[in-house]
Amino acid sequence: MSRIVPLNNVPPQDVERLLDAAFGPDRRGRTAYLIRDAMPWLTDLSVATLTDEGELAGSLQCWPVALTHDDGTQTPLIMVGPVAVAPDYQGTGIGRAMMDAVVAAARARMTEPLMMIGDPEYYGRFWGFRADGTAGWNCPGPYEPRRLLALAVSGDPITGQGMLGPRRTPVA
């Protein structure tokens, strides 16, 4: 058995060890890291899965990012991932349960559209993520356009052109 808890209940060094185990120590060079560069993860949408013994079995982080248009304006988005499951627990449904929890929370809160770099066959089948509407999006590193996915929790179509990157904080 396992339980999903807020990610901020887990020591950060445990999350880092899990990410290294799931994706390798060179993971920080990936395009997803460039998109969310220096942004803090969203505590209200990031979760972890703990075993009954309290062992970290999975984590899913969400990040405030944006699509920056040519005129400098930004469309806020929430980047989902990485979805990390410890090697001993892969294939047990932990990743799917965490995604269910995050997508349900985003829909309940009517958040900004979700986006991710992932397998369209999997993430589209279970949660409705699609590459429709992301053709005008660019990334600061290499990516496969078919894997650049979005989900509008409001149901509105996703459109726009620009570069994905960290979300700027509005100047007060």
C-alpha positions as CSV (number, residue, x, y, z in Angstrom):
1,M,0.0,0.0,0.0
2,S,1.0,3.6,-0.5
3,R,-0.3,7.1,0.1
4,I,-0.1,10.3,-1.8
5,V,1.1,13.3,0.2
6,P,2.1,16.9,-0.6
7,L,5.7,16.9,-1.9
8,N,6.7,19.5,0.7
9,N,6.3,16.8,3.3
10,V,9.3,15.0,1.9
11,P,13.0,16.0,2.5
12,P,14.4,17.7,-0.7
13,Q,17.5,15.4,-0.6
14,D,15.2,12.4,-0.8
15,V,13.5,13.8,-3.9
16,E,16.8,14.5,-5.5
17,R,18.0,10.9,-4.9
18,L,14.7,9.6,-6.4
19,L,15.1,11.8,-9.5
20,D,18.7,10.6,-9.9
21,A,17.6,7.0,-9.6
22,A,14.7,7.4,-12.1
23,F,16.4,9.6,-14.7
24,G,20.2,9.5,-14.0
25,P,22.5,12.2,-12.7
26,D,22.7,14.0,-16.1
27,R,19.0,14.8,-15.9
28,R,19.6,18.5,-15.3
29,G,20.8,19.0,-18.9
30,R,17.3,18.1,-20.3
31,T,15.1,20.7,-22.1
32,A,12.5,20.5,-19.3
33,Y,15.0,21.9,-16.8
34,L,15.7,24.8,-19.1
35,I,12.0,25.6,-19.4
36,R,11.5,25.8,-15.7
37,D,15.0,27.2,-14.9
38,A,15.3,28.7,-11.4
39,M,11.5,28.5,-10.7
40,P,10.3,27.0,-7.4
41,W,7.9,24.0,-7.8
42,L,4.3,24.7,-7.0
43,T,3.6,23.3,-3.5
44,D,-0.2,23.0,-4.0
45,L,0.1,20.8,-7.1
46,S,3.3,18.8,-6.4
47,V,2.9,15.4,-4.8
48,A,4.8,12.4,-3.5
49,T,3.9,8.8,-2.9
50,L,5.1,7.1,0.3
51,T,5.0,3.4,1.1
52,D,3.4,2.3,4.4
53,E,7.0,2.2,5.8
54,G,7.4,5.9,4.8
55,E,9.8,5.2,1.9
56,L,9.6,7.6,-1.0
57,A,8.3,5.6,-4.0
58,G,7.4,8.5,-6.3
59,S,7.3,12.2,-6.9
60,L,5.6,14.5,-9.3
61,Q,6.5,18.2,-9.5
62,C,4.6,21.0,-11.1
63,W,6.2,24.3,-12.1
64,P,5.1,27.9,-13.0
65,V,6.2,28.4,-16.6
66,A,5.0,30.6,-19.4
67,L,4.8,30.9,-23.2
68,T,6.6,34.2,-24.0
69,H,5.3,35.8,-27.2
70,D,7.3,37.9,-29.6
71,D,5.9,41.1,-28.0
72,G,7.2,40.0,-24.6
73,T,3.8,39.2,-23.1
74,Q,3.4,35.8,-21.4
75,T,0.7,33.2,-21.3
76,P,1.0,31.4,-17.9
77,L,1.2,27.6,-17.9
78,I,1.9,24.9,-15.4
79,M,4.6,22.4,-16.4
80,V,3.9,18.9,-15.1
81,G,6.9,16.7,-14.4
82,P,9.1,15.0,-13.9
83,V,6.9,12.0,-12.9
84,A,9.5,9.9,-11.1
85,V,8.9,6.4,-9.7
86,A,11.6,4.5,-7.8
87,P,12.9,1.6,-9.9
88,D,11.6,-1.0,-7.4
89,Y,8.0,0.5,-7.7
90,Q,7.8,1.1,-11.5
91,G,4.9,-0.6,-13.1
92,T,2.8,-0.6,-9.9
93,G,0.5,2.4,-10.8
94,I,2.2,4.9,-8.6
95,G,2.9,7.3,-11.5
96,R,-0.6,7.1,-12.8
97,A,-2.1,7.7,-9.3
98,M,0.0,10.8,-8.9
99,M,-1.0,12.1,-12.3
100,D,-4.7,11.4,-11.5
101,A,-4.3,13.4,-8.3
102,V,-2.5,16.4,-10.0
103,V,-4.9,16.6,-12.9
104,A,-7.9,16.4,-10.6
105,A,-6.5,19.1,-8.4
106,A,-5.8,21.4,-11.4
107,R,-9.3,20.9,-12.7
108,A,-10.8,21.5,-9.3
109,R,-8.9,24.8,-9.0
110,M,-9.3,25.7,-12.7
111,T,-5.6,26.4,-13.0
112,E,-3.7,27.7,-16.0
113,P,-3.3,25.1,-18.7
114,L,-1.0,22.2,-18.0
115,M,1.9,21.3,-20.3
116,M,4.5,18.7,-20.4
117,I,7.1,16.9,-22.5
118,G,5.9,13.3,-22.7
119,D,4.5,10.4,-24.5
120,P,1.3,11.5,-26.3
121,E,-0.1,8.1,-26.5
122,Y,0.0,7.6,-22.7
123,Y,-0.7,11.1,-21.4
124,G,-3.4,11.7,-24.1
125,R,-5.1,8.4,-23.4
126,F,-5.5,8.8,-19.6
127,W,-5.7,12.6,-19.1
128,G,-6.3,14.2,-22.5
129,F,-2.9,15.9,-23.0
130,R,-2.5,16.7,-26.7
131,A,0.0,18.3,-29.1
132,D,-2.9,20.2,-30.8
133,G,-2.2,23.9,-30.2
134,T,1.4,23.5,-29.3
135,A,2.8,23.7,-32.9
136,G,3.7,27.3,-32.5
137,W,5.6,26.7,-29.2
138,N,9.4,26.5,-29.1
139,C,11.7,25.2,-26.4
140,P,15.1,26.4,-25.2
141,G,16.6,23.0,-26.0
142,P,16.0,19.9,-28.2
143,Y,12.6,18.4,-28.2
144,E,10.3,16.3,-30.4
145,P,7.2,18.5,-31.3
146,R,4.9,15.5,-31.0
147,R,5.9,15.2,-27.3
148,L,5.2,18.8,-26.4
149,L,1.7,18.4,-24.9
150,A,-0.9,20.6,-23.3
151,L,-4.1,20.2,-21.4
152,A,-6.5,23.1,-20.8
153,V,-8.3,22.2,-17.5
154,S,-11.0,24.7,-18.5
155,G,-11.6,22.9,-21.8
156,D,-10.8,26.0,-23.8
157,P,-8.6,25.5,-26.8
158,I,-4.9,26.1,-26.4
159,T,-3.2,28.3,-29.0
160,G,-0.3,30.7,-29.3
161,Q,3.2,31.1,-30.5
162,G,6.4,31.8,-28.6
163,M,9.1,30.4,-26.4
164,L,8.5,28.3,-23.3
165,G,10.5,29.3,-20.3
166,P,10.2,30.5,-16.7
167,R,7.3,32.6,-15.7
168,R,8.1,36.2,-14.9
169,T,6.8,37.6,-11.7
170,P,4.7,40.7,-12.4
171,V,6.3,44.0,-11.2
172,A,4.2,45.6,-8.5
